[in-house]
């Protein structure tokens, strides 16, 4: 897995996170033998954890920095949040709607005092812990939830997938602006309906 990331030109600080955080801990028991393969692995209720090369590309785009406070909406298995927490060494919060994923990720991350998973609908954000340096929405949306920008620090960034593009929207003192975008980066729709819905997360 690490050799694949290096072949993709991923930076050493991100590779270090993949080395430190064991993906196997976030994989269902029956599939743990596939944990170090560069492939998506299914979780519960049509959700899946993305292959390491995809997550490494996403982390490069997010560009988390030391001491950043981060919120991930649709945190799924918790693996991406764990990687971010390792890189930033700051407080990281995940919101997960699916109870089984929220519980399993809470269990895995309980030994990390700076990472927390909350079981709730993620679209409203997490106001009681703001402001954040990064808010990541791990699922596609048709319309940008601009209210999340109010939970960012000035110059904080919202990372979100909309209409087939991964966008990095930066909050400025008086407005907002798209500072980067990545074409062809597909997220399944963000699940915001009751858990019996067929919608999925990318985690």
C-alpha positions in Angstrom: 0.0 0.0 0.0 2.8 2.5 0.9 4.6 1.7 -2.3 1.4 2.5 -4.3 1.1 5.9 -2.5 4.8 6.7 -3.3 4.2 5.8 -6.9 1.4 8.3 -6.9 3.7 11.0 -5.7 2.1 11.4 -2.3 3.9 13.6 0.2 5.8 12.0 3.1 3.7 13.5 5.8 0.6 11.8 4.3 2.5 8.6 3.9 3.6 8.8 7.5 -0.1 9.0 8.5 -0.9 5.8 6.5 2.0 4.1 8.2 0.9 5.2 11.7 -2.8 4.5 11.3 -3.6 0.8 10.7 -6.4 0.6 8.1 -7.2 -2.9 9.2 -8.7 -1.5 12.4 -11.4 0.3 10.4 -12.3 -2.7 8.1 -15.1 -5.3 8.8 -13.8 -8.5 10.3 -14.6 -10.6 7.3 -12.6 -8.3 5.0 -9.5 -7.5 7.1 -7.3 -9.6 4.9 -7.9 -7.0 2.2 -7.0 -4.0 4.4 -3.7 -3.3 2.7 -4.9 -3.5 -0.8 -5.5 -0.4 -2.9 -9.2 -1.0 -3.3 -12.5 0.2 -1.9 -13.9 -2.0 0.9 -17.6 -2.3 1.6 -18.9 -1.4 5.0 -22.5 -1.3 6.2 -25.7 -0.3 4.3 -24.0 0.3 0.9 -21.3 2.5 2.4 -17.6 1.8 1.7 -14.2 2.9 2.7 -12.3 4.4 -0.2 -9.0 2.9 -1.5 -5.9 4.4 0.0 -4.8 6.2 -3.2 -8.1 8.0 -3.3 -7.9 9.1 0.3 -4.3 10.2 -0.2 -5.3 12.4 -3.1 -8.1 13.8 -1.0 -5.7 14.6 1.8 -3.4 16.3 -0.6 -6.3 18.5 -1.7 -7.5 19.2 1.8 -4.0 20.1 2.9 -4.5 19.8 6.7 -1.9 21.6 8.8 -0.6 21.2 12.3 -3.1 22.2 15.0 -5.9 22.6 12.5 -9.4 21.9 13.9 -11.3 19.7 11.4 -14.9 18.6 11.0 -15.8 15.8 8.7 -19.5 15.3 7.8 -20.2 11.7 6.8 -17.2 10.3 8.5 -18.1 6.6 7.9 -15.5 4.2 9.1 -13.5 7.0 10.7 -10.3 6.1 8.8 -10.0 9.5 7.0 -10.6 11.3 10.3 -7.9 9.3 12.0 -5.5 10.1 9.2 -6.3 13.8 9.5 -6.0 13.7 13.3 -2.5 12.2 13.0 -1.4 14.9 10.5 -2.8 17.9 12.4 -2.5 16.7 16.1 -5.4 19.0 16.6 -9.1 18.3 17.5 -11.0 16.5 14.8 -14.7 15.8 14.8 -16.7 13.4 12.7 -20.5 13.3 12.2 -22.0 10.0 11.0 -25.7 9.3 10.5 -25.6 5.5 10.2 -25.6 4.1 13.8 -23.5 1.0 13.1 -20.7 3.0 11.5 -20.9 5.7 14.2 -20.6 3.1 16.9 -17.8 1.1 15.2 -15.8 4.3 14.5 -16.3 5.6 18.1 -15.0 2.2 19.3 -11.8 2.4 17.2 -11.1 6.0 17.9 -11.8 6.0 21.6 -8.1 5.7 22.3 -7.5 9.0 20.5 -8.5 11.9 22.8 -8.4 14.4 20.0 -10.8 12.6 17.7 -14.5 12.3 18.3 -17.5 10.8 16.3 -21.0 12.2 16.8 -24.0 10.2 15.7 -26.4 12.7 14.0 -27.5 14.3 10.8 -24.4 16.2 9.5 -25.9 18.8 7.3 -26.4 21.4 10.2 -22.7 21.0 11.1 -21.5 21.0 14.6 -21.9 24.5 16.0 -20.9 23.9 19.5 -17.3 23.0 18.5 -16.7 25.7 15.8 -14.8 27.5 14.4 -13.0 25.0 12.2 -10.0 25.3 9.9 -11.4 22.7 7.5 -14.9 21.3 7.0 -15.0 18.2 4.8 -18.3 16.9 3.4 -17.7 13.3 2.5 -20.6 12.9 0.1 -21.9 14.8 -3.0 -24.5 17.5 -2.7 -26.5 19.3 -5.4 -26.4 22.6 -3.6 -23.6 24.0 -1.5 -24.6 24.3 2.1 -23.3 27.8 2.5 -24.4 27.9 6.2 -21.4 25.7 7.0 -19.1 28.5 6.0 -20.3 30.3 9.1 -18.7 27.6 11.2 -15.2 28.2 9.7 -12.4 30.5 10.8 -11.6 33.4 8.4 -9.5 31.7 5.7 -10.9 28.3 6.7 -11.9 26.0 3.9 -15.0 23.9 3.0 -14.1 20.8 1.0 -17.2 19.5 -0.8 -18.2 17.5 -3.9 -20.9 19.1 -6.1 -21.9 18.5 -9.7 -19.0 16.2 -10.4 -16.3 18.5 -9.0 -14.4 18.5 -5.7 -14.4 22.1 -4.6 -12.3 24.0 -2.0 -14.2 27.0 -0.9 -12.4 29.5 1.3 -14.1 31.8 3.7 -12.8 35.4 3.5 -13.5 38.2 5.8 -16.5 39.4 3.9 -17.3 36.7 1.4 -16.2 33.3 0.0 -14.3 32.1 -3.0 -13.4 28.9 -4.8 -9.7 28.5 -4.5 -9.2 25.1 -6.1 -11.3 22.4 -7.7 -10.6 18.8 -8.8 -12.5 17.3 -11.8 -13.7 13.8 -12.0 -13.7 13.1 -8.2 -16.9 11.3 -7.5 -18.6 11.0 -4.2 -21.9 9.1 -3.7 -24.7 11.3 -2.4 -24.4 12.4 1.2 -26.9 10.5 3.3 -29.2 12.9 5.2 -32.4 10.8 5.2 -33.3 8.0 7.7 -30.9 5.1 7.8 -33.1 2.8 5.7 -32.3 5.0 2.7 -30.2 3.5 -0.1 -28.0 6.5 -0.3 -24.3 6.0 0.4 -21.2 7.7 1.9 -17.7 7.9 0.6 -15.5 7.6 3.7 
